[in-house]
Amino acid sequence: CVSVTLSYSAIYELIEWAVAELTGESADAFLGTQGYIWDTQSDMFCCLIGSILSLVLLTNLHDKSLRRVEQMEKKN
């Protein structure tokens, strides 16, 4: 799950870069990095932290929901 989330984040960052290159605008002006050279890396780090927190905090809730669905299917 974490790898999927990070791959989407990386694809988005590549799309941002490609649009900045194709439009001919300054990449900083298009991306709004405000001079922060580590913008892409910090975005992807936040994605990593968010996906790990989601796995840790929501796993039990997800499992309970799946068990409920399985029980409902058995009744039908």
PDB file of N, CA, C, O and CB in Angstrom:
ATOM      1  N   CYS A   1       0.822  -1.203   0.000  1.00  0.00           N
ATOM      2  CA  CYS A   1       0.000   0.000   0.000  1.00  0.00           C
ATOM      3  C   CYS A   1       0.862   1.260   0.000  1.00  0.00           C
ATOM      4  O   CYS A   1       0.565   2.223  -0.707  1.00  0.00           O
ATOM      5  CB  CYS A   1      -0.933   0.002   1.208  1.00  0.00           C
ATOM      6  N   VAL A   2       1.918   1.247   0.790  1.00  0.00           N
ATOM      7  CA  VAL A   2       2.791   2.421   0.849  1.00  0.00           C
ATOM      8  C   VAL A   2       3.456   2.643  -0.503  1.00  0.00           C
ATOM      9  O   VAL A   2       3.585   3.781  -0.956  1.00  0.00           O
ATOM     10  CB  VAL A   2       3.860   2.258   1.956  1.00  0.00           C
ATOM     11  N   SER A   3       3.875   1.567  -1.142  1.00  0.00           N
ATOM     12  CA  SER A   3       4.550   1.717  -2.434  1.00  0.00           C
ATOM     13  C   SER A   3       3.608   2.270  -3.505  1.00  0.00           C
ATOM     14  O   SER A   3       4.036   3.035  -4.369  1.00  0.00           O
ATOM     15  CB  SER A   3       5.120   0.374  -2.890  1.00  0.00           C
ATOM     16  N   VAL A   4       2.341   1.891  -3.454  1.00  0.00           N
ATOM     17  CA  VAL A   4       1.370   2.410  -4.418  1.00  0.00           C
ATOM     18  C   VAL A   4       1.188   3.908  -4.211  1.00  0.00           C
ATOM     19  O   VAL A   4       1.181   4.679  -5.171  1.00  0.00           O
ATOM     20  CB  VAL A   4       0.012   1.675  -4.284  1.00  0.00           C
ATOM     21  N   THR A   5       1.042   4.314  -2.956  1.00  0.00           N
ATOM     22  CA  THR A   5       0.868   5.732  -2.646  1.00  0.00           C
ATOM     23  C   THR A   5       2.080   6.539  -3.083  1.00  0.00           C
ATOM     24  O   THR A   5       1.939   7.612  -3.670  1.00  0.00           O
ATOM     25  CB  THR A   5       0.621   5.927  -1.149  1.00  0.00           C
ATOM     26  N   LEU A   6       3.265   6.028  -2.800  1.00  0.00           N
ATOM     27  CA  LEU A   6       4.480   6.737  -3.208  1.00  0.00           C
ATOM     28  C   LEU A   6       4.631   6.781  -4.725  1.00  0.00           C
ATOM     29  O   LEU A   6       5.143   7.761  -5.266  1.00  0.00           O
ATOM     30  CB  LEU A   6       5.706   6.076  -2.589  1.00  0.00           C
ATOM     31  N   SER A   7       4.194   5.739  -5.409  1.00  0.00           N
ATOM     32  CA  SER A   7       4.295   5.773  -6.874  1.00  0.00           C
ATOM     33  C   SER A   7       3.356   6.819  -7.459  1.00  0.00           C
ATOM     34  O   SER A   7       3.717   7.496  -8.421  1.00  0.00           O
ATOM     35  CB  SER A   7       3.979   4.390  -7.469  1.00  0.00           C
ATOM     36  N   TYR A   8       2.151   6.966  -6.896  1.00  0.00           N
ATOM     37  CA  TYR A   8       1.244   8.034  -7.348  1.00  0.00           C
ATOM     38  C   TYR A   8       1.856   9.403  -7.085  1.00  0.00           C
ATOM     39  O   TYR A   8       1.753  10.305  -7.916  1.00  0.00           O
ATOM     40  CB  TYR A   8      -0.125   7.923  -6.643  1.00  0.00           C
ATOM     41  N   SER A   9       2.489   9.553  -5.933  1.00  0.00           N
ATOM     42  CA  SER A   9       3.127  10.826  -5.603  1.00  0.00           C
ATOM     43  C   SER A   9       4.251  11.137  -6.587  1.00  0.00           C
ATOM     44  O   SER A   9       4.387  12.271  -7.047  1.00  0.00           O
ATOM     45  CB  SER A   9       3.672  10.799  -4.166  1.00  0.00           C
ATOM     46  N   ALA A  10       5.050  10.130  -6.905  1.00  0.00           N
ATOM     47  CA  ALA A  10       6.152  10.325  -7.851  1.00  0.00           C
ATOM     48  C   ALA A  10       5.628  10.667  -9.242  1.00  0.00           C
ATOM     49  O   ALA A  10       6.180  11.531  -9.922  1.00  0.00           O
ATOM     50  CB  ALA A  10       7.031   9.070  -7.916  1.00  0.00           C
ATOM     51  N   ILE A  11       4.567   9.990  -9.660  1.00  0.00           N
ATOM     52  CA  ILE A  11       3.981  10.284 -10.971  1.00  0.00           C
ATOM     53  C   ILE A  11       3.471  11.715 -11.012  1.00  0.00           C
ATOM     54  O   ILE A  11       3.669  12.416 -12.004  1.00  0.00           O
ATOM     55  CB  ILE A  11       2.838   9.302 -11.293  1.00  0.00           C
ATOM     56  N   TYR A  12       2.817  12.157  -9.945  1.00  0.00           N
ATOM     57  CA  TYR A  12       2.316  13.533  -9.889  1.00  0.00           C
ATOM     58  C   TYR A  12       3.469  14.533  -9.985  1.00  0.00           C
ATOM     59  O   TYR A  12       3.375  15.527 -10.704  1.00  0.00           O
ATOM     60  CB  TYR A  12       1.517  13.766  -8.588  1.00  0.00           C
ATOM     61  N   GLU A  13       4.548  14.268  -9.265  1.00  0.00           N
ATOM     62  CA  GLU A  13       5.705  15.168  -9.314  1.00  0.00           C
ATOM     63  C   GLU A  13       6.308  15.199 -10.715  1.00  0.00           C
ATOM     64  O   GLU A  13       6.739  16.256 -11.176  1.00  0.00           O
ATOM     65  CB  GLU A  13       6.770  14.736  -8.288  1.00  0.00           C
ATOM     66  N   LEU A  14       6.344  14.058 -11.397  1.00  0.00           N
ATOM     67  CA  LEU A  14       6.850  14.021 -12.772  1.00  0.00           C
ATOM     68  C   LEU A  14       5.935  14.789 -13.722  1.00  0.00           C
ATOM     69  O   LEU A  14       6.409  15.453 -14.644  1.00  0.00           O
ATOM     70  CB  LEU A  14       6.995  12.572 -13.246  1.00  0.00           C
ATOM     71  N   ILE A  15       4.625  14.698 -13.497  1.00  0.00           N
ATOM     72  CA  ILE A  15       3.681  15.460 -14.322  1.00  0.00           C
ATOM     73  C   ILE A  15       3.882  16.952 -14.103  1.00  0.00           C
ATOM     74  O   ILE A  15       3.874  17.724 -15.062  1.00  0.00           O
ATOM     75  CB  ILE A  15       2.221  15.062 -14.000  1.00  0.00           C
ATOM     76  N   GLU A  16       4.063  17.369 -12.856  1.00  0.00           N
ATOM     77  CA  GLU A  16       4.335  18.787 -12.569  1.00  0.00           C
ATOM     78  C   GLU A  16       5.573  19.257 -13.322  1.00  0.00           C
ATOM     79  O   GLU A  16       5.574  20.322 -13.938  1.00  0.00           O
ATOM     80  CB  GLU A  16       4.522  19.012 -11.050  1.00  0.00           C
ATOM     81  N   TRP A  17       6.625  18.448 -13.263  1.00  0.00           N
ATOM     82  CA  TRP A  17       7.875  18.810 -13.938  1.00  0.00           C
ATOM     83  C   TRP A  17       7.660  18.902 -15.451  1.00  0.00           C
ATOM     84  O   TRP A  17       8.119  19.848 -16.091  1.00  0.00           O
ATOM     85  CB  TRP A  17       8.985  17.779 -13.616  1.00  0.00           C
ATOM     86  N   ALA A  18       6.956  17.911 -16.021  1.00  0.00           N
ATOM     87  CA  ALA A  18       6.741  17.891 -17.467  1.00  0.00           C
ATOM     88  C   ALA A  18       5.924  19.097 -17.925  1.00  0.00           C
ATOM     89  O   ALA A  18       6.235  19.695 -18.954  1.00  0.00           O
ATOM     90  CB  ALA A  18       6.038  16.596 -17.881  1.00  0.00           C
ATOM     91  N   VAL A  19       4.894  19.457 -17.180  1.00  0.00           N
ATOM     92  CA  VAL A  19       4.076  20.616 -17.541  1.00  0.00           C
ATOM     93  C   VAL A  19       4.905  21.888 -17.479  1.00  0.00           C
ATOM     94  O   VAL A  19       4.789  22.754 -18.346  1.00  0.00           O
ATOM     95  CB  VAL A  19       2.854  20.731 -16.614  1.00  0.00           C
ATOM     96  N   ALA A  20       5.738  21.999 -16.456  1.00  0.00           N
ATOM     97  CA  ALA A  20       6.598  23.179 -16.343  1.00  0.00           C
ATOM     98  C   ALA A  20       7.557  23.264 -17.528  1.00  0.00           C
ATOM     99  O   ALA A  20       7.817  24.350 -18.045  1.00  0.00           O
ATOM    100  CB  ALA A  20       7.388  23.146 -15.023  1.00  0.00           C
ATOM    101  N   GLU A  21       8.077  22.125 -17.951  1.00  0.00           N
ATOM    102  CA  GLU A  21       8.993  22.107 -19.093  1.00  0.00           C
ATOM    103  C   GLU A  21       8.262  22.405 -20.406  1.00  0.00           C
ATOM    104  O   GLU A  21       8.764  23.159 -21.239  1.00  0.00           O
ATOM    105  CB  GLU A  21       9.696  20.748 -19.184  1.00  0.00           C
ATOM    106  N   LEU A  22       7.095  21.823 -20.587  1.00  0.00           N
ATOM    107  CA  LEU A  22       6.361  21.971 -21.843  1.00  0.00           C
ATOM    108  C   LEU A  22       5.752  23.354 -22.024  1.00  0.00           C
ATOM    109  O   LEU A  22       5.626  23.830 -23.152  1.00  0.00           O
ATOM    110  CB  LEU A  22       5.277  20.940 -21.920  1.00  0.00           C
ATOM    111  N   THR A  23       5.377  23.995 -20.945  1.00  0.00           N
ATOM    112  CA  THR A  23       4.762  25.320 -21.064  1.00  0.00           C
ATOM    113  C   THR A  23       5.802  26.409 -21.243  1.00  0.00           C
ATOM    114  O   THR A  23       5.464  27.538 -21.599  1.00  0.00           O
ATOM    115  CB  THR A  23       3.912  25.619 -19.843  1.00  0.00           C
ATOM    116  N   GLY A  24       7.055  26.086 -21.000  1.00  0.00           N
ATOM    117  CA  GLY A  24       8.117  27.066 -21.172  1.00  0.00           C
ATOM    118  C   GLY A  24       8.220  28.066 -20.036  1.00  0.00           C
ATOM    119  O   GLY A  24       9.057  28.968 -20.070  1.00  0.00           O
ATOM    120  N   GLU A  25       7.375  27.911 -19.037  1.00  0.00           N
ATOM    121  CA  GLU A  25       7.451  28.809 -17.890  1.00  0.00           C
ATOM    122  C   GLU A  25       8.612  28.391 -17.002  1.00  0.00           C
ATOM    123  O   GLU A  25       9.122  27.275 -17.094  1.00  0.00           O
ATOM    124  CB  GLU A  25       6.123  28.810 -17.094  1.00  0.00           C
ATOM    125  N   SER A  26       9.004  29.295 -16.160  1.00  0.00           N
ATOM    126  CA  SER A  26       9.985  28.931 -15.151  1.00  0.00           C
ATOM    127  C   SER A  26       9.354  27.872 -14.258  1.00  0.00           C
ATOM    128  O   SER A  26       8.226  28.038 -13.795  1.00  0.00           O
ATOM    129  CB  SER A  26      10.450  30.179 -14.322  1.00  0.00           C
ATOM    130  N   ALA A  27      10.068  26.802 -14.018  1.00  0.00           N
ATOM    131  CA  ALA A  27       9.527  25.723 -13.193  1.00  0.00           C
ATOM    132  C   ALA A  27       9.143  26.232 -11.811  1.00  0.00           C
ATOM    133  O   ALA A  27       8.118  25.824 -11.266  1.00  0.00           O
ATOM    134  CB  ALA A  27      10.540  24.583 -13.071  1.00  0.00           C
ATOM    135  N   ASP A  28       9.949  27.112 -11.242  1.00  0.00           N
ATOM    136  CA  ASP A  28       9.625  27.648  -9.916  1.00  0.00           C
ATOM    137  C   ASP A  28       8.332  28.444  -9.942  1.00  0.00           C
ATOM    138  O   ASP A  28       7.536  28.366  -9.006  1.00  0.00           O
ATOM    139  CB  ASP A  28      10.762  28.524  -9.401  1.00  0.00           C
ATOM    140  N   ALA A  29       8.115  29.212 -11.007  1.00  0.00           N
ATOM    141  CA  ALA A  29       6.889  30.011 -11.101  1.00  0.00           C
ATOM    142  C   ALA A  29       5.669  29.108 -11.253  1.00  0.00           C
ATOM    143  O   ALA A  29       4.630  29.358 -10.643  1.00  0.00           O
ATOM    144  CB  ALA A  29       6.973  30.993 -12.285  1.00  0.00           C
ATOM    145  N   PHE A  30       5.794  28.066 -12.059  1.00  0.00           N
ATOM    146  CA  PHE A  30       4.661  27.164 -12.276  1.00  0.00           C
ATOM    147  C   PHE A  30       4.350  26.337 -11.035  1.00  0.00           C
ATOM    148  O   PHE A  30       3.192  26.202 -10.639  1.00  0.00           O
ATOM    149  CB  PHE A  30       4.943  26.240 -13.452  1.00  0.00           C
ATOM    150  N   LEU A  31       5.385  25.793 -10.433  1.00  0.00           N
ATOM    151  CA  LEU A  31       5.180  24.878  -9.320  1.00  0.00           C
ATOM    152  C   LEU A  31       4.888  25.586  -8.005  1.00  0.00           C
ATOM    153  O   LEU A  31       4.360  24.974  -7.076  1.00  0.00           O
ATOM    154  CB  LEU A  31       6.380  24.009  -9.159  1.00  0.00           C
ATOM    155  N   GLY A  32       5.222  26.848  -7.919  1.00  0.00           N
ATOM    156  CA  GLY A  32       4.973  27.576  -6.684  1.00  0.00           C
ATOM    157  C   GLY A  32       5.850  27.112  -5.538  1.00  0.00           C
ATOM    158  O   GLY A  32       5.422  27.112  -4.384  1.00  0.00           O
ATOM    159  N   THR A  33       7.078  26.715  -5.849  1.00  0.00           N
ATOM    160  CA  THR A  33       7.964  26.221  -4.799  1.00  0.00           C
ATOM    161  C   THR A  33       8.482  27.335  -3.913  1.00  0.00           C
ATOM    162  O   THR A  33       9.021  27.069  -2.838  1.00  0.00           O
ATOM    163  CB  THR A  33       9.125  25.478  -5.407  1.00  0.00           C
ATOM    164  N   GLN A  34       8.331  28.560  -4.338  1.00  0.00           N
ATOM    165  CA  GLN A  34       8.750  29.734  -3.572  1.00  0.00           C
ATOM    166  C   GLN A  34      10.222  29.649  -3.178  1.00  0.00           C
ATOM    167  O   GLN A  34      10.615  30.055  -2.085  1.00  0.00           O
ATOM    168  CB  GLN A  34       7.884  29.884  -2.321  1.00  0.00           C
ATOM    169  N   GLY A  35      11.023  29.112  -4.092  1.00  0.00           N
ATOM    170  CA  GLY A  35      12.457  29.041  -3.866  1.00  0.00           C
ATOM    171  C   GLY A  35      12.904  27.870  -3.006  1.00  0.00           C
ATOM    172  O   GLY A  35      14.091  27.751  -2.702  1.00  0.00           O
ATOM    173  N   TYR A  36      11.993  27.015  -2.612  1.00  0.00           N
ATOM    174  CA  TYR A  36      12.328  25.872  -1.759  1.00  0.00           C
ATOM    175  C   TYR A  36      12.748  24.710  -2.652  1.00  0.00           C
ATOM    176  O   TYR A  36      11.911  24.077  -3.297  1.00  0.00           O
ATOM    177  CB  TYR A  36      11.118  25.467  -0.844  1.00  0.00           C
ATOM    178  N   ILE A  37      14.057  24.434  -2.685  1.00  0.00           N
ATOM    179  CA  ILE A  37      14.572  23.444  -3.635  1.00  0.00           C
ATOM    180  C   ILE A  37      14.182  22.007  -3.281  1.00  0.00           C
ATOM    181  O   ILE A  37      14.264  21.125  -4.136  1.00  0.00           O
ATOM    182  CB  ILE A  37      16.075  23.549  -3.710  1.00  0.00           C
ATOM    183  N   TRP A  38      13.770  21.761  -2.068  1.00  0.00           N
ATOM    184  CA  TRP A  38      13.423  20.412  -1.639  1.00  0.00           C
ATOM    185  C   TRP A  38      11.911  20.171  -1.662  1.00  0.00           C
ATOM    186  O   TRP A  38      11.418  19.272  -0.981  1.00  0.00           O
ATOM    187  CB  TRP A  38      13.965  20.158  -0.242  1.00  0.00           C
ATOM    188  N   ASP A  39      11.176  20.966  -2.438  1.00  0.00           N
ATOM    189  CA  ASP A  39       9.713  20.862  -2.465  1.00  0.00           C
ATOM    190  C   ASP A  39       9.239  19.467  -2.866  1.00  0.00           C
ATOM    191  O   ASP A  39       8.374  18.894  -2.204  1.00  0.00           O
ATOM    192  CB  ASP A  39       9.136  21.892  -3.424  1.00  0.00           C
ATOM    193  N   THR A  40       9.789  18.926  -3.926  1.00  0.00           N
ATOM    194  CA  THR A  40       9.383  17.594  -4.392  1.00  0.00           C
ATOM    195  C   THR A  40       9.676  16.535  -3.344  1.00  0.00           C
ATOM    196  O   THR A  40       8.842  15.675  -3.065  1.00  0.00           O
ATOM    197  CB  THR A  40      10.094  17.242  -5.702  1.00  0.00           C
ATOM    198  N   GLN A  41      10.866  16.605  -2.769  1.00  0.00           N
ATOM    199  CA  GLN A  41      11.246  15.613  -1.768  1.00  0.00           C
ATOM    200  C   GLN A  41      10.377  15.719  -0.519  1.00  0.00           C
ATOM    201  O   GLN A  41       9.987  14.702   0.055  1.00  0.00           O
ATOM    202  CB  GLN A  41      12.714  15.776  -1.397  1.00  0.00           C
ATOM    203  N   SER A  42      10.074  16.948  -0.096  1.00  0.00           N
ATOM    204  CA  SER A  42       9.239  17.095   1.100  1.00  0.00           C
ATOM    205  C   SER A  42       7.809  16.641   0.822  1.00  0.00           C
ATOM    206  O   SER A  42       7.159  16.078   1.703  1.00  0.00           O
ATOM    207  CB  SER A  42       9.244  18.556   1.586  1.00  0.00           C
ATOM    208  N   ASP A  43       7.309  16.879  -0.399  1.00  0.00           N
ATOM    209  CA  ASP A  43       5.976  16.381  -0.758  1.00  0.00           C
ATOM    210  C   ASP A  43       5.931  14.858  -0.681  1.00  0.00           C
ATOM    211  O   ASP A  43       4.983  14.282  -0.145  1.00  0.00           O
ATOM    212  CB  ASP A  43       5.585  16.852  -2.175  1.00  0.00           C
ATOM    213  N   MET A  44       6.952  14.218  -1.215  1.00  0.00           N
ATOM    214  CA  MET A  44       6.974  12.759  -1.207  1.00  0.00           C
ATOM    215  C   MET A  44       7.197  12.207   0.200  1.00  0.00           C
ATOM    216  O   MET A  44       6.679  11.142   0.535  1.00  0.00           O
ATOM    217  CB  MET A  44       8.059  12.246  -2.146  1.00  0.00           C
ATOM    218  N   PHE A  45       7.961  12.920   1.022  1.00  0.00           N
ATOM    219  CA  PHE A  45       8.153  12.497   2.409  1.00  0.00           C
ATOM    220  C   PHE A  45       6.834  12.585   3.177  1.00  0.00           C
ATOM    221  O   PHE A  45       6.503  11.690   3.955  1.00  0.00           O
ATOM    222  CB  PHE A  45       9.236  13.362   3.098  1.00  0.00           C
ATOM    223  N   CYS A  46       6.084  13.664   2.956  1.00  0.00           N
ATOM    224  CA  CYS A  46       4.767  13.797   3.598  1.00  0.00           C
ATOM    225  C   CYS A  46       3.831  12.680   3.144  1.00  0.00           C
ATOM    226  O   CYS A  46       3.037  12.173   3.937  1.00  0.00           O
ATOM    227  CB  CYS A  46       4.142  15.175   3.278  1.00  0.00           C
ATOM    228  N   CYS A  47       3.921  12.300   1.887  1.00  0.00           N
ATOM    229  CA  CYS A  47       3.133  11.185   1.369  1.00  0.00           C
ATOM    230  C   CYS A  47       3.521   9.884   2.079  1.00  0.00           C
ATOM    231  O   CYS A  47       2.654   9.094   2.452  1.00  0.00           O
ATOM    232  CB  CYS A  47       3.331  11.045  -0.158  1.00  0.00           C
ATOM    233  N   LEU A  48       4.808   9.671   2.261  1.00  0.00           N
ATOM    234  CA  LEU A  48       5.291   8.481   2.958  1.00  0.00           C
ATOM    235  C   LEU A  48       4.767   8.436   4.385  1.00  0.00           C
ATOM    236  O   LEU A  48       4.243   7.412   4.824  1.00  0.00           O
ATOM    237  CB  LEU A  48       6.821   8.446   2.958  1.00  0.00           C
ATOM    238  N   ILE A  49       4.905   9.540   5.109  1.00  0.00           N
ATOM    239  CA  ILE A  49       4.443   9.598   6.497  1.00  0.00           C
ATOM    240  C   ILE A  49       2.929   9.387   6.559  1.00  0.00           C
ATOM    241  O   ILE A  49       2.440   8.644   7.410  1.00  0.00           O
ATOM    242  CB  ILE A  49       4.827  10.953   7.144  1.00  0.00           C
ATOM    243  N   GLY A  50       2.194  10.034   5.667  1.00  0.00           N
ATOM    244  CA  GLY A  50       0.740   9.888   5.656  1.00  0.00           C
ATOM    245  C   GLY A  50       0.290   8.470   5.364  1.00  0.00           C
ATOM    246  O   GLY A  50      -0.648   7.974   5.989  1.00  0.00           O
ATOM    247  N   SER A  51       0.948   7.814   4.423  1.00  0.00           N
ATOM    248  CA  SER A  51       0.546   6.445   4.089  1.00  0.00           C
ATOM    249  C   SER A  51       0.886   5.471   5.216  1.00  0.00           C
ATOM    250  O   SER A  51       0.122   4.543   5.482  1.00  0.00           O
ATOM    251  CB  SER A  51       1.222   5.995   2.790  1.00  0.00           C
ATOM    252  N   ILE A  52       2.014   5.673   5.873  1.00  0.00           N
ATOM    253  CA  ILE A  52       2.365   4.812   7.007  1.00  0.00           C
ATOM    254  C   ILE A  52       1.394   5.037   8.161  1.00  0.00           C
ATOM    255  O   ILE A  52       0.924   4.077   8.771  1.00  0.00           O
ATOM    256  CB  ILE A  52       3.817   5.079   7.467  1.00  0.00           C
ATOM    257  N   LEU A  53       1.092   6.298   8.465  1.00  0.00           N
ATOM    258  CA  LEU A  53       0.130   6.591   9.534  1.00  0.00           C
ATOM    259  C   LEU A  53      -1.242   6.006   9.218  1.00  0.00           C
ATOM    260  O   LEU A  53      -1.914   5.476  10.103  1.00  0.00           O
ATOM    261  CB  LEU A  53       0.015   8.106   9.748  1.00  0.00           C
ATOM    262  N   SER A  54      -1.652   6.100   7.973  1.00  0.00           N
ATOM    263  CA  SER A  54      -2.946   5.531   7.581  1.00  0.00           C
ATOM    264  C   SER A  54      -2.968   4.026   7.806  1.00  0.00           C
ATOM    265  O   SER A  54      -3.952   3.485   8.312  1.00  0.00           O
ATOM    266  CB  SER A  54      -3.249   5.847   6.109  1.00  0.00           C
ATOM    267  N   LEU A  55      -1.893   3.351   7.433  1.00  0.00           N
ATOM    268  CA  LEU A  55      -1.832   1.908   7.655  1.00  0.00           C
ATOM    269  C   LEU A  55      -1.890   1.570   9.137  1.00  0.00           C
ATOM    270  O   LEU A  55      -2.610   0.659   9.546  1.00  0.00           O
ATOM    271  CB  LEU A  55      -0.563   1.330   7.041  1.00  0.00           C
ATOM    272  N   VAL A  56      -1.131   2.305   9.938  1.00  0.00           N
ATOM    273  CA  VAL A  56      -1.076   2.026  11.371  1.00  0.00           C
ATOM    274  C   VAL A  56      -2.415   2.328  12.042  1.00  0.00           C
ATOM    275  O   VAL A  56      -2.901   1.533  12.847  1.00  0.00           O
ATOM    276  CB  VAL A  56       0.043   2.844  12.030  1.00  0.00           C
ATOM    277  N   LEU A  57      -3.010   3.473  11.714  1.00  0.00           N
ATOM    278  CA  LEU A  57      -4.207   3.923  12.420  1.00  0.00           C
ATOM    279  C   LEU A  57      -5.508   3.316  11.897  1.00  0.00           C
ATOM    280  O   LEU A  57      -6.475   3.206  12.651  1.00  0.00           O
ATOM    281  CB  LEU A  57      -4.296   5.407  12.339  1.00  0.00           C
ATOM    282  N   LEU A  58      -5.555   2.923  10.638  1.00  0.00           N
ATOM    283  CA  LEU A  58      -6.817   2.488  10.046  1.00  0.00           C
ATOM    284  C   LEU A  58      -6.912   0.993   9.755  1.00  0.00           C
ATOM    285  O   LEU A  58      -7.948   0.526   9.283  1.00  0.00           O
ATOM    286  CB  LEU A  58      -7.039   3.229   8.792  1.00  0.00           C
ATOM    287  N   THR A  59      -5.859   0.241  10.024  1.00  0.00           N
ATOM    288  CA  THR A  59      -5.870  -1.192   9.721  1.00  0.00           C
ATOM    289  C   THR A  59      -6.979  -1.916  10.472  1.00  0.00           C
ATOM    290  O   THR A  59      -7.718  -2.702   9.880  1.00  0.00           O
ATOM    291  CB  THR A  59      -4.522  -1.814  10.065  1.00  0.00           C
ATOM    292  N   ASN A  60      -7.102  -1.656  11.775  1.00  0.00           N
ATOM    293  CA  ASN A  60      -8.128  -2.349  12.561  1.00  0.00           C
ATOM    294  C   ASN A  60      -9.533  -2.000  12.089  1.00  0.00           C
ATOM    295  O   ASN A  60     -10.387  -2.881  11.991  1.00  0.00           O
ATOM    296  CB  ASN A  60      -7.983  -2.006  14.039  1.00  0.00           C
ATOM    297  N   LEU A  61      -9.779  -0.746  11.799  1.00  0.00           N
ATOM    298  CA  LEU A  61     -11.089  -0.324  11.298  1.00  0.00           C
ATOM    299  C   LEU A  61     -11.410  -1.010   9.967  1.00  0.00           C
ATOM    300  O   LEU A  61     -12.535  -1.457   9.744  1.00  0.00           O
ATOM    301  CB  LEU A  61     -11.132   1.208  11.131  1.00  0.00           C
ATOM    302  N   HIS A  62     -10.425  -1.084   9.104  1.00  0.00           N
ATOM    303  CA  HIS A  62     -10.600  -1.747   7.808  1.00  0.00           C
ATOM    304  C   HIS A  62     -10.915  -3.229   7.987  1.00  0.00           C
ATOM    305  O   HIS A  62     -11.814  -3.765   7.339  1.00  0.00           O
ATOM    306  CB  HIS A  62      -9.339  -1.579   6.946  1.00  0.00           C
ATOM    307  N   ASP A  63     -10.166  -3.883   8.873  1.00  0.00           N
ATOM    308  CA  ASP A  63     -10.391  -5.308   9.111  1.00  0.00           C
ATOM    309  C   ASP A  63     -11.782  -5.570   9.687  1.00  0.00           C
ATOM    310  O   ASP A  63     -12.439  -6.536   9.300  1.00  0.00           O
ATOM    311  CB  ASP A  63      -9.325  -5.859  10.055  1.00  0.00           C
ATOM    312  N   LYS A  64     -12.237  -4.715  10.609  1.00  0.00           N
ATOM    313  CA  LYS A  64     -13.582  -4.863  11.174  1.00  0.00           C
ATOM    314  C   LYS A  64     -14.643  -4.712  10.091  1.00  0.00           C
ATOM    315  O   LYS A  64     -15.618  -5.463  10.062  1.00  0.00           O
ATOM    316  CB  LYS A  64     -13.816  -3.830  12.289  1.00  0.00           C
ATOM    317  N   SER A  65     -14.455  -3.757   9.217  1.00  0.00           N
ATOM    318  CA  SER A  65     -15.413  -3.553   8.129  1.00  0.00           C
ATOM    319  C   SER A  65     -15.461  -4.765   7.208  1.00  0.00           C
ATOM    320  O   SER A  65     -16.537  -5.184   6.782  1.00  0.00           O
ATOM    321  CB  SER A  65     -15.053  -2.299   7.327  1.00  0.00           C
ATOM    322  N   LEU A  66     -14.304  -5.325   6.904  1.00  0.00           N
ATOM    323  CA  LEU A  66     -14.265  -6.518   6.051  1.00  0.00           C
ATOM    324  C   LEU A  66     -14.951  -7.701   6.716  1.00  0.00           C
ATOM    325  O   LEU A  66     -15.655  -8.465   6.054  1.00  0.00           O
ATOM    326  CB  LEU A  66     -12.821  -6.881   5.710  1.00  0.00           C
ATOM    327  N   ARG A  67     -14.751  -7.860   8.029  1.00  0.00           N
ATOM    328  CA  ARG A  67     -15.414  -8.948   8.745  1.00  0.00           C
ATOM    329  C   ARG A  67     -16.930  -8.782   8.707  1.00  0.00           C
ATOM    330  O   ARG A  67     -17.664  -9.756   8.540  1.00  0.00           O
ATOM    331  CB  ARG A  67     -14.926  -9.007  10.198  1.00  0.00           C
ATOM    332  N   ARG A  68     -17.396  -7.539   8.862  1.00  0.00           N
ATOM    333  CA  ARG A  68     -18.831  -7.270   8.804  1.00  0.00           C
ATOM    334  C   ARG A  68     -19.403  -7.624   7.429  1.00  0.00           C
ATOM    335  O   ARG A  68     -20.481  -8.211   7.328  1.00  0.00           O
ATOM    336  CB  ARG A  68     -19.109  -5.795   9.129  1.00  0.00           C
ATOM    337  N   VAL A  69     -18.682  -7.268   6.392  1.00  0.00           N
ATOM    338  CA  VAL A  69     -19.130  -7.591   5.032  1.00  0.00           C
ATOM    339  C   VAL A  69     -19.182  -9.105   4.838  1.00  0.00           C
ATOM    340  O   VAL A  69     -20.134  -9.623   4.255  1.00  0.00           O
ATOM    341  CB  VAL A  69     -18.195  -6.945   3.979  1.00  0.00           C
ATOM    342  N   GLU A  70     -18.175  -9.807   5.316  1.00  0.00           N
ATOM    343  CA  GLU A  70     -18.149 -11.268   5.191  1.00  0.00           C
ATOM    344  C   GLU A  70     -19.321 -11.899   5.929  1.00  0.00           C
ATOM    345  O   GLU A  70     -19.932 -12.846   5.433  1.00  0.00           O
ATOM    346  CB  GLU A  70     -16.826 -11.831   5.729  1.00  0.00           C
ATOM    347  N   GLN A  71     -19.638 -11.376   7.118  1.00  0.00           N
ATOM    348  CA  GLN A  71     -20.770 -11.902   7.882  1.00  0.00           C
ATOM    349  C   GLN A  71     -22.084 -11.649   7.155  1.00  0.00           C
ATOM    350  O   GLN A  71     -22.963 -12.510   7.144  1.00  0.00           O
ATOM    351  CB  GLN A  71     -20.812 -11.272   9.280  1.00  0.00           C
ATOM    352  N   MET A  72     -22.223 -10.491   6.556  1.00  0.00           N
ATOM    353  CA  MET A  72     -23.446 -10.177   5.816  1.00  0.00           C
ATOM    354  C   MET A  72     -23.595 -11.084   4.601  1.00  0.00           C
ATOM    355  O   MET A  72     -24.704 -11.500   4.266  1.00  0.00           O
ATOM    356  CB  MET A  72     -23.447  -8.705   5.377  1.00  0.00           C
ATOM    357  N   GLU A  73     -22.481 -11.391   3.942  1.00  0.00           N
ATOM    358  CA  GLU A  73     -22.523 -12.273   2.775  1.00  0.00           C
ATOM    359  C   GLU A  73     -22.894 -13.700   3.170  1.00  0.00           C
ATOM    360  O   GLU A  73     -23.592 -14.392   2.429  1.00  0.00           O
ATOM    361  CB  GLU A  73     -21.172 -12.265   2.053  1.00  0.00           C
ATOM    362  N   LYS A  74     -22.428 -14.138   4.339  1.00  0.00           N
ATOM    363  CA  LYS A  74     -22.757 -15.487   4.804  1.00  0.00           C
ATOM    364  C   LYS A  74     -24.243 -15.604   5.127  1.00  0.00           C
ATOM    365  O   LYS A  74     -24.844 -16.658   4.919  1.00  0.00           O
ATOM    366  CB  LYS A  74     -21.918 -15.848   6.040  1.00  0.00           C
ATOM    367  N   LYS A  75     -24.835 -14.529   5.631  1.00  0.00           N
ATOM    368  CA  LYS A  75     -26.264 -14.540   5.963  1.00  0.00           C
ATOM    369  C   LYS A  75     -27.122 -14.613   4.707  1.00  0.00           C
ATOM    370  O   LYS A  75     -28.215 -15.179   4.729  1.00  0.00           O
ATOM    371  CB  LYS A  75     -26.634 -13.294   6.776  1.00  0.00           C
ATOM    372  N   ASN A  76     -26.640 -14.055   3.638  1.00  0.00           N
ATOM    373  CA  ASN A  76     -27.423 -14.041   2.387  1.00  0.00           C
ATOM    374  C   ASN A  76     -27.194 -15.280   1.646  1.00  0.00           C
ATOM    375  O   ASN A  76     -27.758 -15.468   0.568  1.00  0.00           O
ATOM    376  CB  ASN A  76     -27.082 -12.858   1.513  1.00  0.00           C
TER     377      ASN A  76
END
